[in-house]
Amino acid sequence: MASLKRILLATDLEPKSDRALERAVQLAHRFDAELTALHVVDGSGGRYDCLPLHHVEGELQRHILAASGGAGIRAQAVAVRGDAVEHRVAGYAGLWRPDLLVVGLHQRDRVADLFLASTVERIAIADGTPMLIVRDKPLQPYLRALVPVDFSERSRSSVESARMLMEEGCIHLLHVADLPEASALDKAQVEHDFRSVLGPQGEGPPSGPEVETILLTGSPGQRIVGLARQGRYDLVAMGSARRSGVSRALLGSTASEVIDVLPCDVLIGGVGVGMGSGWSPAPAPTLCP
């Protein structure tokens, strides 16, 4: 199974940024991964604008050590100056090549503007770096994940990524057919496609979360947001927008609108794509009624 070796946390050091930091520390501790916390001093009048960079890095280190488990991980703090924050984050991601970029998403503040359209499109789409957008306080590991799938190869990497981040719980695979009538669907073919997303059958009972499937018709964006709200998921995992289908419907010009209304954390892009040759899939699923 693919694993995390390098995690990059992009933080503005604002009060709610501790949510993304705590999730990044939690993942670094679980996977024994190296964590780099990056802060861009952009000259916008923030509290750290007048401090030397090494003082900002000291503050980053203090935040890491204050997080639960932060003292037991390999971590470094990096502060840089620059006006275009998203370009600085993308540039550092391109140099350091992390397996996962973790950012915070706060409603009605500058982080939402900072890390949505520009950074998602530049990093998650152009560079292919998987991005975990953290909204909720990480009180526990992920236990309920919704994974929209369009049956492309990217869908399989989304499923694999969700399973990697979850040690137990349940993953719901969701396919939304943009058809006016459910009767027009070939449900046998859809069930076969669900199995193909899960990959070849493994031997013996697999560990990790259970996998169930959901088939709906309608607008993919509306259905995903509605189900995410109703199902009380703590994670929604979506494939890279470099392919067509669900991912393209959600990312691009409407990225900020969709991600901003999702009530939970969001994983964009497949973690460890091409590295999961040892992944053991769940048993063949059955369609939820």
C-alpha positions in Angstrom: 0.0 0.0 0.0 1.1 3.5 -0.7 2.3 5.5 2.3 3.1 9.1 3.2 6.8 10.0 3.6 6.7 13.8 3.2 3.8 16.1 4.4 3.8 19.8 3.6 1.6 22.0 5.8 0.9 25.5 4.4 -0.3 27.6 7.3 -1.1 31.3 7.9 -0.6 30.9 11.7 -4.1 32.3 12.3 -6.1 31.0 15.3 -8.1 28.3 13.3 -5.0 27.1 11.5 -4.4 24.7 14.4 -6.9 22.3 12.8 -4.8 21.7 9.7 -1.7 21.6 11.8 -3.1 19.0 14.2 -4.3 16.8 11.3 -0.9 17.1 9.6 0.9 16.1 12.9 -1.6 13.2 13.4 -0.8 11.9 9.9 2.9 12.4 10.3 2.9 10.5 13.6 0.9 7.6 12.1 3.0 7.2 9.0 6.3 8.2 10.5 6.5 10.9 7.8 8.5 14.0 7.8 6.5 17.2 8.2 7.4 20.6 6.9 5.4 23.6 8.1 5.5 26.5 5.6 4.5 30.1 6.3 4.6 32.8 3.6 5.1 36.3 4.9 3.3 38.3 2.2 3.5 41.8 3.6 -0.3 42.2 4.0 0.0 43.6 7.5 -0.1 40.4 9.4 1.3 39.9 12.9 4.5 38.3 11.6 5.3 40.8 8.7 7.9 42.7 10.8 9.6 39.7 12.3 12.8 38.2 11.0 12.1 34.9 9.2 14.0 32.8 11.8 11.6 34.2 14.5 8.6 33.2 12.3 10.2 29.7 12.0 10.5 29.6 15.8 6.9 30.3 16.1 6.0 27.6 13.6 8.1 25.1 15.7 6.3 26.2 18.9 2.9 25.5 17.3 4.1 22.0 16.1 5.4 21.1 19.6 2.2 22.3 21.2 0.1 19.9 19.1 -0.7 16.5 20.5 2.1 14.2 19.3 4.1 17.1 17.8 7.2 16.4 20.0 7.4 12.8 18.6 7.7 13.5 14.9 10.4 14.7 12.5 9.4 18.3 11.6 11.0 21.4 10.2 9.7 25.0 9.9 10.2 27.2 6.8 9.3 30.8 6.5 9.7 32.7 3.2 8.7 36.1 1.9 6.6 36.8 -1.2 3.6 38.6 -2.5 1.9 35.7 -4.4 1.4 33.2 -1.6 -0.1 30.5 -3.8 2.9 30.7 -6.1 5.3 30.4 -3.1 3.4 27.3 -1.8 3.3 25.7 -5.3 7.0 26.5 -5.8 8.0 24.9 -2.6 5.8 21.9 -3.3 7.5 21.5 -6.6 11.0 21.6 -5.1 10.3 19.4 -2.0 7.9 17.0 -3.8 5.6 16.1 -0.8 3.3 13.2 -0.9 0.5 15.4 0.6 -0.1 19.1 1.0 -2.3 20.0 4.0 -4.0 23.4 4.1 -6.8 25.0 6.2 -10.1 26.1 5.0 -12.0 28.7 7.1 -15.4 30.1 6.1 -15.6 33.8 5.6 -11.9 34.6 5.9 -8.9 35.1 3.7 -7.7 31.4 3.9 -10.7 30.4 1.9 -9.7 32.8 -0.8 -6.1 32.0 -0.5 -6.2 28.2 -0.8 -9.2 27.6 -3.1 -9.3 28.5 -6.7 -5.7 29.6 -7.4 -3.9 27.0 -5.3 -6.2 24.1 -6.1 -5.9 24.7 -9.8 -2.1 25.4 -9.7 -1.1 22.6 -7.3 -3.8 19.9 -7.4 -4.4 20.2 -11.1 -1.2 21.4 -12.7 1.5 19.9 -10.4 -0.6 16.9 -9.3 0.3 17.3 -5.6 -2.5 15.8 -3.5 -4.1 18.3 -1.3 -6.0 17.7 2.0 -8.2 20.7 2.9 -8.9 20.6 6.6 -12.0 22.3 8.0 -12.9 20.2 11.1 -11.1 19.8 14.4 -9.3 16.4 14.1 -10.7 14.8 17.3 -10.2 11.3 15.8 -8.9 9.6 12.7 -11.2 9.6 9.6 -14.0 7.1 10.0 -16.6 7.9 7.3 -15.5 8.9 3.8 -17.4 9.7 0.7 -15.6 9.0 -2.6 -17.3 10.2 -5.8 -16.2 8.1 -8.7 -16.5 8.3 -12.5 -14.8 4.9 -13.0 -11.6 6.4 -14.4 -8.1 5.4 -13.2 -8.2 8.6 -11.1 -11.3 7.2 -9.3 -9.3 4.2 -8.3 -6.5 6.3 -6.9 -9.1 8.3 -4.9 -10.4 5.1 -3.3 -6.9 3.9 -2.5 -6.1 7.3 -1.0 -9.2 7.3 1.2 -8.4 3.7 2.4 -4.8 4.7 3.2 -5.9 7.6 5.4 -8.4 5.4 7.2 -7.5 2.5 9.5 -11.2 1.5 10.1 -14.7 2.8 9.4 -16.6 2.9 6.2 -16.0 4.3 2.7 -19.1 5.0 0.5 -18.3 5.0 -3.2 -20.7 7.4 -5.0 -21.4 7.4 -8.7 -23.8 10.1 -10.0 -25.2 9.4 -13.5 -26.3 12.6 -15.2 -29.4 11.0 -16.6 -33.1 12.1 -16.3 -34.3 8.5 -15.6 -32.8 6.0 -13.3 -34.4 3.2 -15.4 -32.0 4.1 -18.2 -29.0 2.9 -16.2 -27.5 -0.5 -16.8 -27.1 -1.4 -13.1 -25.3 -4.6 -13.8 -22.7 -2.6 -15.8 -22.5 0.0 -13.0 -21.8 -2.7 -10.4 -19.1 -4.1 -12.7 -17.6 -0.6 -12.9 -17.6 -0.3 -9.2 -15.7 -3.5 -8.9 -13.2 -2.3 -11.5 -12.5 0.8 -9.4 -11.6 -1.4 -6.5 -9.1 -3.3 -8.5 -8.4 -7.1 -8.7 -9.7 -9.3 -6.0 -7.2 -9.8 -3.1 -6.7 -13.0 -1.1 -8.0 -13.3 2.4 -10.0 -10.8 4.4 -8.6 -7.2 3.9 -7.9 -4.9 6.8 -9.1 -1.3 6.9 -12.5 0.3 6.3 -15.5 -1.4 4.7 -16.6 -0.3 1.3 -20.2 0.2 0.2 -21.6 1.8 -3.0 -24.2 4.4 -3.8 -25.8 5.0 -7.2 -27.7 8.3 -7.9 -28.8 10.3 -10.8 -28.8 14.1 -11.3 -26.2 16.9 -11.1 -22.9 15.5 -9.7 -22.0 18.6 -7.8 -25.4 19.0 -6.1 -25.7 15.3 -5.3 -22.2 15.1 -3.7 -22.7 18.2 -1.6 -26.2 17.0 -0.5 -25.1 13.5 0.4 -22.0 14.9 2.2 -24.3 17.0 4.4 -26.8 14.2 5.1 -24.3 11.4 5.7 -22.2 13.1 8.3 -18.9 12.2 6.5 -15.6 13.5 7.9 -13.8 13.2 4.5 -14.7 13.6 0.9 -12.0 12.3 -1.5 -12.1 13.4 -5.1 -9.8 12.6 -8.0 -7.5 15.1 -9.8 -9.2 17.5 -12.2 -6.7 16.6 -14.9 -9.3 14.1 -16.1 -12.9 14.5 -17.1 -15.9 13.4 -15.1 -16.8 14.1 -11.5 -13.4 15.7 -10.7 -13.8 18.2 -13.6 -17.3 19.0 -12.6 -16.1 19.9 -9.1 -12.8 21.6 -9.8 -12.1 24.5 -12.1 -14.3 27.5 -12.3 -16.7 26.2 -9.6 -14.0 24.9 -7.2 -14.4 27.5 -4.6 -18.2 27.3 -4.6 -18.3 23.5 -4.2 -15.4 23.0 -1.7 -16.6 26.0 0.4 -20.0 24.4 1.0 -18.8 20.9 1.8 -19.2 20.3 5.5 -16.1 18.2 6.1 -12.4 17.8 5.1 -11.7 17.3 1.4 -8.9 15.3 -0.3 -8.1 16.3 -3.8 -6.0 14.1 -6.0 -4.6 10.6 -5.4 -2.0 10.0 -2.8 0.8 7.8 -4.0 -0.6 7.3 -7.5 1.3 4.4 -9.0 2.7 3.2 -5.7 -0.2 1.0 -4.6 0.8 -2.3 -6.1 0.5 -4.0 -2.8 -2.9 -2.7 -2.0 -5.5 -5.3 -1.1 -9.0 -4.2 -2.1 -12.3 -4.7 -0.3 -14.6 -7.6 -1.3 -16.8 -7.0 -4.3 -19.4 -4.4 -3.2 -23.2 -4.5 -3.7 -25.3 -1.5 -4.7 -26.9 0.3 -1.9 -30.7 0.5 -2.4 
